Amino acid sequence: MEIEIYSVSATTEKEKDQKNNHDIFLFEKDHIRTYLRLPREKQDFTKKEIVEMIAYLKENLLNEDPEQTRLQEWLKEQWMDKSYTNTRPTMIEIPAWVSKVKNWNQGWIPILFIKQRHSEWDHSLIELLHSYLEFDFFEVTISETMLMIVISNLELKLPYHQSIELEEFAYGLQAMIQNEWEEEIKIGLHYPIDQIEDLIKEGRHLLLDEKWVMRLWQQVDLLLPWTHQLERLIFSIPEDSLKLFKPLQWSNDPELNKTLEVFFEENLNMSETARRLYIHRNTLQYRLEKIKQATNLDVKKFEDAVIAKIIMMLNKDDGQNAQN
């Protein structure tokens, strides 16, 4: 018989959302309520089913870490604080018990996993991460598309605010998931953090990335503290303000759009762009002139190139929304 034990904070709306009418309340400790979920509504149980249920409860409740569960629930509440924005951060009050649960000054690294499909996170992903990381971490399920894990830096020993080692670790983690996991997942992470206040702040920043990552899914690979700064900036602007860019005329010619993409990737270098596109430099000049005539933007100039990049980004966003 398939059964499940889950815990929710008694002080949040999550309990109402997650609890079914037929779930069985087991106990409450430190404002954390634990429930037993059965696979179906059932009044009568066989002796064998009762024995299986008792065995399951013993195994799971004896291994349960109530402080860990309490910390997971508290972190989720802090990270999902609706009053927090990039421009209007909220004050963070740290309860005394939070400081005692973990040795925060040893350094912890928040990692956000984002997937497109709305479904429960498969526990086998956590098992896969355990087999790869081989040191202490704990996970916090944010939503059906977002999962945050916080890993200890005590053994990993990544240096603070140095990009090379963090980038190597991130690409290794990404490659492992791509090879071993059947669903495409985007990964965002931050430098090691040794203060719980900073863990909350940076975790909030990672969660804010989810909105634009879902919009520009195909254009996003790995999120690091120094990458995708333009995307983060643009999509932090309110929707009404973003619409000011959209009425500008823009070419729907795939050839011209591809030319611009490569031109930007090559940092406005004419020779390298022509080489990658297998065209003559004069042909490239002709295409850029057509773009100028259509949009009044000379993308060989830095300021016009930035504006064109933003418009292309927003057009891709519109196309992605239209497909969805």
C-alpha positions in Angstrom: 0.0 0.0 0.0 1.4 3.4 -1.0 1.3 6.0 1.7 3.1 9.3 2.3 4.1 11.4 5.3 4.4 15.2 4.8 4.9 18.2 7.1 3.7 21.7 6.7 3.9 24.9 8.7 0.8 25.5 10.8 1.2 29.2 10.3 1.0 29.4 6.5 -1.6 28.9 3.8 0.3 26.0 2.5 -1.4 23.6 4.9 -4.8 24.4 3.3 -3.4 24.0 -0.2 -1.6 20.7 0.4 -4.0 18.9 2.8 -6.6 16.7 1.4 -9.9 16.0 3.2 -8.9 12.4 4.0 -5.4 13.0 5.2 -4.8 11.9 8.8 -3.3 14.4 11.3 -0.4 12.7 13.2 1.1 15.4 15.5 2.3 19.0 15.8 5.7 20.1 17.0 7.1 23.6 16.9 4.3 24.8 14.7 5.0 22.1 12.2 2.1 19.7 11.5 2.7 16.2 10.2 0.1 14.3 8.2 -0.4 10.8 6.8 -1.7 10.7 3.2 -3.3 7.4 2.0 -3.6 6.6 -1.7 -7.4 6.6 -1.6 -10.3 7.1 0.7 -10.6 4.0 2.8 -12.5 3.0 5.9 -11.3 -0.6 6.5 -7.7 -1.9 6.4 -6.5 -5.5 6.4 -4.0 -6.7 9.1 -1.3 -6.7 6.5 -2.0 -3.1 5.5 -1.9 -2.0 9.1 1.4 -3.7 9.7 2.8 -2.0 6.5 1.5 1.3 7.7 3.1 1.0 11.1 6.4 0.0 9.7 6.4 2.9 7.3 5.6 5.4 10.1 8.4 4.0 12.3 10.9 4.2 9.5 10.0 7.7 8.4 9.2 9.4 11.7 12.3 8.0 13.4 14.5 9.3 10.6 12.7 12.6 10.4 14.7 15.7 11.5 12.1 18.1 12.8 14.6 21.0 13.0 15.5 20.4 9.4 11.9 20.4 8.3 11.2 23.5 10.3 14.2 25.2 8.7 13.0 24.2 5.2 9.6 25.6 5.8 11.0 28.8 7.3 13.4 29.4 4.4 10.6 28.8 1.8 8.5 31.5 3.5 11.4 33.9 3.5 12.3 33.3 -0.1 8.7 33.6 -1.3 8.0 36.8 0.6 5.7 38.7 -1.8 6.7 42.1 -0.5 10.3 41.6 -1.7 11.5 43.0 -5.0 14.9 44.1 -6.3 14.0 47.7 -5.7 12.1 47.3 -2.4 13.9 44.7 -0.2 12.3 43.7 3.1 13.9 43.6 6.5 14.9 40.1 7.6 14.4 39.0 11.2 16.3 35.8 12.0 14.8 33.8 14.9 17.3 32.5 17.4 16.5 28.8 16.6 17.5 29.3 12.9 21.1 30.3 13.9 21.4 27.1 15.9 20.2 24.7 13.3 23.1 25.0 10.9 26.7 26.1 11.2 26.2 28.9 8.8 29.7 30.4 9.0 31.1 27.3 7.3 29.7 28.5 4.0 26.7 27.4 2.1 25.9 27.6 -1.7 22.3 28.1 -2.9 21.5 26.3 -6.2 18.2 26.8 -8.0 16.8 24.2 -10.4 14.1 25.3 -12.9 12.1 23.0 -15.2 9.3 23.8 -17.6 6.9 21.0 -16.9 4.5 21.6 -14.0 4.7 18.4 -11.9 6.0 17.2 -8.6 9.8 16.9 -8.3 10.9 13.3 -8.5 12.8 12.3 -5.4 15.2 10.3 -7.7 16.7 13.7 -8.7 17.6 14.3 -5.0 19.2 10.8 -4.9 21.1 11.6 -8.1 22.4 14.8 -6.5 23.4 13.0 -3.3 25.4 10.5 -5.3 27.2 13.2 -7.2 27.8 15.8 -4.4 28.7 13.3 -1.6 28.5 16.0 1.1 25.9 17.7 3.2 23.0 19.6 1.6 19.3 20.1 2.1 16.5 20.8 -0.4 13.6 23.2 -0.3 10.8 22.6 -2.8 9.6 26.0 -3.9 7.0 25.1 -6.6 6.3 22.5 -9.3 8.9 24.3 -11.5 11.5 25.4 -8.9 13.6 23.4 -6.4 16.3 25.0 -4.3 19.1 23.1 -2.7 21.6 24.5 -0.2 25.0 22.7 -0.1 27.7 22.9 2.4 31.0 24.5 1.3 32.9 22.9 4.2 34.3 20.1 2.0 33.8 21.6 -1.4 35.9 24.6 -0.4 35.0 26.9 -3.3 36.7 30.3 -2.8 34.5 33.3 -2.1 33.7 35.7 -5.0 36.1 33.9 -7.4 34.5 32.9 -10.7 36.8 30.2 -12.1 36.2 27.5 -9.5 32.5 28.2 -9.2 32.1 28.1 -13.0 33.9 24.7 -13.2 31.7 23.3 -10.4 28.5 24.6 -12.1 29.3 23.2 -15.5 30.2 19.9 -14.0 26.9 19.7 -12.2 25.0 20.8 -15.3 26.8 18.2 -17.4 25.9 15.4 -14.9 22.2 16.3 -14.9 22.1 16.6 -18.7 23.6 13.1 -19.0 21.7 11.4 -16.2 18.3 13.1 -16.0 15.6 12.8 -18.6 14.1 16.3 -18.2 15.8 19.6 -19.2 16.7 21.6 -16.2 18.2 25.1 -15.9 20.6 25.8 -13.0 21.3 29.0 -11.2 23.7 29.3 -8.3 25.6 31.9 -6.2 29.0 32.2 -4.5 29.4 30.6 -1.0 27.5 32.5 1.7 28.3 32.4 5.4 25.5 34.6 6.8 21.8 33.4 6.9 20.6 36.9 6.0 22.7 36.8 2.8 21.4 33.3 2.0 17.9 34.6 2.1 18.7 37.7 0.0 20.6 35.7 -2.7 17.9 33.0 -2.7 15.3 35.6 -3.4 17.4 36.9 -6.3 17.7 33.4 -7.8 13.9 32.9 -7.5 13.3 36.2 -9.3 15.2 34.8 -12.3 12.6 32.1 -12.9 10.2 34.4 -14.6 12.5 35.5 -17.4 14.2 32.2 -17.7 10.8 30.6 -18.5 10.2 33.3 -21.1 13.6 33.0 -22.8 14.1 29.2 -22.2 16.0 28.5 -25.4 18.4 31.4 -24.9 19.4 30.4 -21.3 22.0 27.8 -20.4 23.5 28.3 -16.9 22.9 31.2 -14.5 25.9 32.4 -12.7 26.3 35.7 -10.6 28.0 37.5 -13.5 26.0 36.2 -16.4 22.7 37.4 -18.0 22.9 40.8 -16.4 21.0 42.5 -19.3 18.2 39.9 -19.1 17.9 40.4 -15.3 17.9 44.1 -15.7 15.3 44.2 -18.5 12.8 41.9 -16.9 13.0 43.7 -13.6 11.3 46.6 -15.4 7.4 46.6 -15.1 5.5 45.2 -18.0 3.9 48.6 -18.9 7.3 50.2 -19.2 8.6 47.3 -21.3 5.8 47.8 -23.8 7.4 51.1 -24.8 10.0 49.2 -26.7 7.6 47.0 -28.6 5.9 49.4 -31.0 9.2 50.0 -32.8 9.3 48.5 -36.2 11.3 45.3 -36.5 12.2 43.0 -39.2 10.6 39.5 -39.3 13.2 38.3 -41.8 14.8 35.2 -40.2 18.0 35.8 -42.2 18.4 39.4 -40.8 17.6 38.3 -37.2 20.1 35.5 -37.4 22.7 37.9 -38.7 22.1 40.2 -35.8 22.3 37.4 -33.3 25.7 36.4 -34.6 26.8 40.0 -34.8 26.0 40.5 -31.1 27.7 37.2 -30.1 30.8 38.3 -31.9 30.8 41.7 -30.0 30.0 43.7 -33.2 33.0 42.4 -35.0 32.3 42.5 -38.7 35.0 40.1 -39.8 34.2 37.4 -37.3 30.5 37.7 -38.0 31.0 37.3 -41.8 33.3 34.3 -41.2 30.7 32.6 -39.0 27.9 33.2 -41.4 30.0 32.2 -44.4 29.3 35.4 -46.2 31.4 38.2 -47.7 31.9 41.3 -45.5 30.1 43.4 -48.1 27.1 41.1 -47.8 27.1 41.6 -44.1 27.3 45.4 -44.6 24.3 45.2 -46.9 22.2 43.2 -44.3 23.1 45.7 -41.5 22.1 48.5 -43.8 18.7 46.9 -44.4 18.2 46.6 -40.7 19.0 50.3 -40.3 16.5 51.2 -43.0 13.8 49.1 -41.3 14.4 50.2 -37.7 16.4 53.4 -37.9 19.0 51.7 -35.7 22.7 51.6 -36.8 23.7 48.4 -34.9 27.4 49.1 -35.5 27.0 51.8 -32.9 27.0 50.6 -29.3 24.0 52.5 -28.1 21.8 51.4 -31.1 23.1 47.8 -30.7 22.0 47.7 -27.0 18.5 49.0 -28.0 18.3 46.4 -30.8 19.4 43.6 -28.4 16.6 44.6 -26.0 14.0 44.6 -28.8 15.1 41.2 -30.0 14.9 39.9 -26.5 11.3 41.2 -26.1 10.3 39.8 -29.5 11.6 36.4 -28.5 9.6 36.7 -25.3 6.4 37.5 -27.3 7.1 34.5 -29.6 7.6 32.2 -26.6 4.4 33.4 -25.0 2.5 32.9 -28.3 3.7 29.3 -28.4 2.6 28.7 -24.9 
